[in-house]
Amino acid sequence: MSLLKELDPRVRKAMEDDKKNYPTMVKYMIEDIQGAFLVSDIKVSTATNLLSYAETGGVVFNNPNSFLLKLYQIFDR
């Protein structure tokens, strides 16, 4: 099962919007997410970019001080 389906729609939209400017980066991020079985399997670079997209997209985090908990939240876990 792909984690991509569980990604917050605001984050997914931000990725799609960035696809025109950074097609290779977004492609590798999508491949990384699709290849992950658990949220913790995602590369740190991908996770950092996802959290940046989430903050830009207006996601309000339940625990703003925890990198990993924020990542779990954008995957609705």
C-alpha positions in Angstrom: 0.0 0.0 0.0 1.4 3.4 -0.9 1.6 6.1 1.6 1.0 8.6 -1.2 -2.7 8.0 -0.9 -2.7 8.9 2.7 -0.8 12.2 2.2 -2.6 15.3 3.3 -4.3 16.9 0.2 -2.8 20.3 0.9 0.7 18.8 0.9 -0.1 16.9 -2.3 -1.3 20.1 -4.0 1.8 22.0 -3.0 3.9 19.2 -4.5 1.9 19.3 -7.7 2.3 23.1 -7.9 6.1 22.7 -7.5 6.3 20.1 -10.1 6.7 22.7 -12.9 9.7 24.3 -11.3 11.3 21.2 -9.8 10.1 18.1 -11.7 13.0 15.8 -10.8 12.8 16.6 -7.1 9.1 16.0 -6.9 9.5 12.8 -8.9 12.1 11.4 -6.5 9.9 12.5 -3.5 6.9 10.6 -5.0 9.1 7.5 -5.6 10.4 7.7 -2.1 6.9 7.9 -0.6 5.6 5.1 -2.8 8.5 2.9 -1.8 8.0 3.4 1.9 6.0 0.9 4.0 6.1 3.1 7.2 6.3 6.8 7.6 9.7 6.3 9.2 11.0 4.7 6.0 10.9 8.1 4.2 14.2 9.8 3.6 15.0 12.8 5.7 15.3 15.1 2.7 11.8 14.0 1.5 10.4 14.4 5.0 11.8 17.9 5.4 10.4 19.0 2.0 7.0 17.5 2.9 6.9 19.4 6.2 7.8 22.6 4.4 4.9 22.0 2.0 2.6 21.3 4.9 3.6 24.6 6.6 3.1 26.5 3.4 -0.3 24.7 2.8 -1.6 25.8 6.2 -1.5 22.6 8.1 -1.8 23.2 11.8 0.3 20.7 13.7 -0.9 19.1 17.0 2.7 18.9 18.3 4.7 21.6 16.5 8.0 20.7 18.3 8.3 17.1 17.1 9.6 16.5 13.6 8.4 12.9 13.5 5.0 13.6 15.0 4.4 16.3 12.4 5.4 13.8 9.7 2.9 11.3 11.0 0.2 13.9 11.1 0.5 14.8 7.4 0.0 11.1 6.7 -3.1 11.0 9.0 -1.5 8.5 11.4 
